[in-house]
Amino acid sequence: MTTLVFGHKSPDTDSTGSPIIWAWYLNEVKSIPAESVLLGEPNTEATFVIRRWNCPKPRIVSDIPDGTTVVIVDTNNPAELPANINALNVTAIIDHHKLVGGLETRGPIDITIRPLACTATVMHDLMGADTARMPDWVKGLMLSCILSDTLEFRSPTTTAHDRALAEKLAADLGIAIPAYAAELFEAKSDVGAFSDAELLRMDSKEYTVAGKDLRVSVLETTSPKIVLDRKASLMASMADVATEDGADQVLLFIIDILREEATLLIPNDLVRQIAEASFGVKVSGDTVVLPGVMSRKKQIMPVLTL
């Protein structure tokens, strides 16, 4: 019996790398047959990372048979998981997000949720002395996950523990963090081949505010102009994406990694009202800049109101 390890839908670097890391740990250290899988196509940065560290791309699954033994990483939100998640045999959850609720398991399981910036950091802690057995490619995945989730330590989710681990991993690998982070962010910013709908879903979470079901999307980039030049078509596509996904509205935050600010697109009065109520700003056009806003988890979703 093989345990499947997966993260959330719309996999970013942490939700792609962490399943691979934990599957390695289960297979090589715990002698538990395991396979990392993805619930969707990885984003451009995650694709770069698995190529950079010469890792086979995990297969993408859309249906997992009831009763399959699984480990969930980088989420505990049923909305981001297979529709039949409560019919699967979940044996563990490893995460760094708030506890959402709604999951039901067959029996007691191992759950580790810690206030760190990255799931890979949590995994390193759980491995303990066994981290000495990590090959360079696992260290490289772990470093990539941390630098991605912390935006090279710019995100307010960054902890001293995340940073210290990243610096140790980089030293072990002989990698200069600024140069490697620049490679990651260049890959993250390469979104020209994606349709508007794909961009709106690429890194998104479902969230309900005052009875309104929202798809809260972020695009982290060092080249925000490339995305902002498409703002008219992106805003025009929001209604179709919302309808197809059963949402009332899509919110798109374009995160400028270098300037450390977010630009929210304002397609209609509902988004304008959300922006003004949530961030204390006055909106006068079809965008609003939010200085210092970098983290959906810490600075966007907790403050959304209407």
C-alpha positions in Angstrom: 0.0 0.0 0.0 1.5 3.3 -1.1 0.7 6.5 0.8 0.0 9.5 -1.4 1.4 12.9 -0.2 -0.1 16.1 -1.6 -0.7 19.7 -1.0 -3.4 22.1 -2.1 -4.9 22.8 -5.5 -3.1 25.4 -7.7 0.3 24.2 -6.4 3.0 26.8 -5.7 6.6 26.0 -4.8 5.9 24.9 -1.2 2.9 22.8 -2.2 5.0 21.1 -4.9 8.3 20.7 -3.1 6.9 19.7 0.3 5.1 16.6 -0.9 8.3 15.5 -2.7 10.3 16.1 0.5 8.0 14.2 2.7 7.6 11.3 0.3 11.4 11.0 0.2 11.4 11.0 4.1 8.7 8.3 4.3 10.4 6.1 1.6 14.0 6.5 2.6 13.9 7.0 6.4 10.7 5.5 7.6 10.6 2.6 5.0 6.9 3.5 4.2 6.1 3.3 0.5 5.0 6.8 -0.5 4.4 8.9 -3.7 4.2 12.6 -4.0 1.3 13.8 -6.3 -0.1 17.2 -7.3 -3.7 18.3 -7.5 -3.0 20.6 -10.4 -0.3 22.0 -12.7 2.5 23.6 -10.7 3.2 27.3 -11.3 6.2 28.5 -13.2 8.4 28.9 -10.2 7.6 25.4 -8.9 8.3 24.0 -12.4 11.7 25.7 -12.4 12.5 24.3 -9.0 11.9 20.7 -9.8 13.9 21.0 -13.0 16.7 22.9 -11.2 17.1 20.1 -8.7 16.5 17.3 -11.2 13.4 15.9 -9.6 10.8 14.0 -11.5 7.6 16.0 -11.8 5.0 14.3 -9.6 2.0 13.0 -11.5 -1.2 15.1 -11.4 -4.2 13.5 -10.0 -7.8 14.6 -10.4 -9.5 11.6 -8.7 -8.3 9.7 -5.7 -10.2 6.5 -4.8 -12.0 6.4 -1.5 -10.0 4.7 1.2 -6.6 5.7 -0.2 -4.0 6.4 2.5 -2.8 10.0 2.2 -0.8 12.7 4.0 -1.9 16.3 3.5 0.8 19.0 3.5 0.6 22.8 3.2 -3.1 23.1 3.9 -5.9 21.8 6.1 -8.7 23.4 4.2 -11.2 21.0 2.6 -12.0 23.6 -0.1 -8.4 23.2 -1.4 -8.4 19.4 -1.3 -10.2 16.6 -3.3 -14.0 16.7 -3.0 -13.9 13.2 -1.3 -11.2 14.1 1.2 -13.3 12.8 4.1 -13.6 9.5 2.4 -9.8 9.1 2.2 -7.6 7.6 4.9 -5.8 10.7 6.1 -2.9 9.7 8.4 -1.2 13.0 8.9 -1.4 16.8 8.3 1.7 19.0 8.2 0.9 22.6 7.7 1.6 26.3 8.6 -1.8 27.8 8.0 -4.6 28.5 10.4 -6.8 25.6 11.4 -9.9 25.8 9.1 -12.0 22.8 10.2 -14.2 20.5 8.3 -12.0 17.5 7.9 -13.1 14.2 9.3 -10.7 11.3 9.7 -11.2 7.6 10.4 -9.3 7.7 13.6 -6.6 9.7 15.5 -3.9 11.1 13.2 -0.7 13.0 13.5 -1.3 16.8 13.0 1.5 19.4 13.1 0.6 23.0 12.4 3.2 25.5 13.4 3.4 29.3 13.0 6.3 29.3 10.5 6.6 30.7 7.0 6.9 27.5 5.2 5.8 23.8 5.4 9.3 22.7 4.5 10.6 24.3 7.7 8.1 22.3 9.7 9.2 19.2 8.0 12.8 19.8 8.8 11.9 20.1 12.5 9.9 16.9 12.3 12.8 15.0 10.8 15.1 15.9 13.6 18.5 14.1 13.4 17.4 12.4 10.2 17.9 15.6 8.3 21.6 14.5 8.2 20.5 12.0 5.6 19.0 14.5 3.2 20.7 14.5 -0.2 21.5 17.8 -1.9 18.3 17.7 -4.1 16.1 17.5 -1.0 18.0 20.4 0.6 17.6 22.3 -2.6 13.8 21.8 -2.6 13.6 22.8 1.0 15.6 26.0 0.4 13.5 26.8 -2.6 10.3 26.4 -0.6 11.5 28.7 2.2 12.8 31.4 -0.2 9.5 31.3 -2.2 7.1 31.4 0.8 9.1 34.2 2.5 9.8 36.1 -0.7 13.5 36.0 0.3 12.6 37.0 3.9 10.6 40.1 2.8 7.2 38.6 3.8 6.0 39.4 7.3 5.4 35.6 7.8 9.1 35.1 7.9 10.5 33.9 11.3 14.1 33.8 12.5 13.8 30.0 12.4 12.9 30.0 8.7 15.7 32.4 7.9 18.3 30.5 9.9 17.4 27.2 8.2 17.5 28.7 4.7 20.9 30.2 5.4 22.2 26.8 6.7 20.8 25.0 3.6 22.3 27.5 1.3 25.7 27.2 3.0 25.6 23.4 2.7 24.8 23.7 -1.0 27.3 26.4 -1.7 24.5 28.7 -3.0 24.3 32.5 -2.6 20.8 33.3 -1.5 20.3 36.6 -3.4 21.4 35.1 -6.7 19.2 32.0 -6.3 16.2 34.0 -5.1 16.5 36.2 -8.2 16.3 33.0 -10.3 13.2 31.9 -8.4 11.5 35.2 -8.8 12.4 35.5 -12.5 10.7 32.1 -13.0 7.7 33.2 -10.9 7.3 36.3 -13.0 7.3 34.5 -16.3 3.5 34.4 -16.8 3.2 35.5 -20.4 2.0 32.1 -21.7 -0.9 31.9 -19.3 -4.5 33.0 -20.2 -6.3 35.5 -18.0 -8.4 32.7 -16.4 -5.2 30.7 -15.6 -3.6 33.8 -14.0 -6.7 34.4 -11.9 -6.6 30.8 -10.6 -2.9 30.3 -10.5 -2.4 31.1 -6.8 -5.8 31.5 -5.2 -7.8 30.6 -2.1 -11.5 30.5 -1.5 -12.8 32.7 1.3 -16.2 34.0 2.4 -16.7 37.6 3.7 -20.1 38.9 4.8 -21.9 36.2 2.8 -19.9 36.8 -0.3 -17.8 33.8 -1.7 -14.5 35.2 -2.9 -11.6 33.7 -4.9 -8.6 35.6 -3.4 -5.8 35.5 -5.9 -2.2 36.8 -5.7 0.5 37.1 -8.4 3.9 37.6 -6.9 6.3 39.2 -9.4 9.3 41.3 -9.9 7.7 42.7 -13.1 4.3 43.9 -12.1 4.0 46.0 -15.3 3.6 42.8 -17.4 0.5 41.9 -15.4 -0.8 45.4 -15.0 -0.7 45.9 -18.8 -3.3 43.1 -18.9 -5.6 44.6 -16.3 -8.5 45.4 -18.6 -8.7 41.8 -19.9 -8.0 40.4 -16.5 -10.9 42.4 -15.0 -13.2 41.4 -17.9 -12.4 37.7 -17.2 -13.2 37.9 -13.5 -16.9 37.5 -14.0 -16.6 34.3 -16.0 -14.0 32.8 -13.6 -16.2 33.6 -10.7 -19.3 32.1 -12.3 -17.4 28.9 -13.3 -16.0 28.5 -9.8 -19.2 29.3 -8.0 -17.9 32.5 -6.5 -19.4 36.0 -6.2 -16.1 37.8 -7.0 -12.4 37.3 -7.8 -10.0 39.6 -6.0 -6.6 39.9 -7.7 -3.6 41.3 -5.7 -0.4 41.8 -7.8 2.5 41.6 -5.3 5.5 43.7 -6.3 8.3 41.7 -4.6 11.0 44.4 -5.0 8.8 47.4 -4.0 7.1 45.4 -1.3 3.6 46.5 -2.1 0.4 45.1 -3.6 -1.8 46.5 -6.3 -5.5 45.4 -6.1 -7.5 45.5 -9.3 -10.9 47.3 -8.8 -13.4 46.0 -11.5 -16.6 47.0 -9.7 -18.3 48.6 -6.7 -18.2 45.4 -4.7 -14.4 45.2 -4.8 -14.1 48.9 -4.2 -16.2 48.5 -1.0 -14.1 45.6 0.1 -10.9 47.5 -0.5 -12.0 50.6 1.4 -13.5 48.7 4.3 -10.5 46.3 4.6 -7.5 48.5 4.0 -8.7 52.0 5.0 -8.0 53.4 1.6 -10.0 55.7 -0.8 -10.4 54.1 -4.2 -10.7 56.5 -7.2 -9.8 54.4 -10.1 -9.5 50.8 -11.3 -6.5 50.0 -9.1 -5.4 50.8 -5.6 -1.8 50.4 -4.3 -1.4 48.9 -0.8 2.1 49.7 0.5 3.8 47.0 2.6 1.2 44.4 1.8 3.0 41.2 0.8 1.2 38.2 2.5 -2.2 36.9 1.7 -2.1 34.7 4.8 -1.1 37.5 7.2 -2.0 40.8 5.7 -4.9 40.2 3.2 -7.3 37.4 4.2 -7.4 38.2 8.0 -8.5 41.8 7.3 -11.0 41.3 4.5 -14.4 42.8 5.4 -17.4 44.4 3.8 
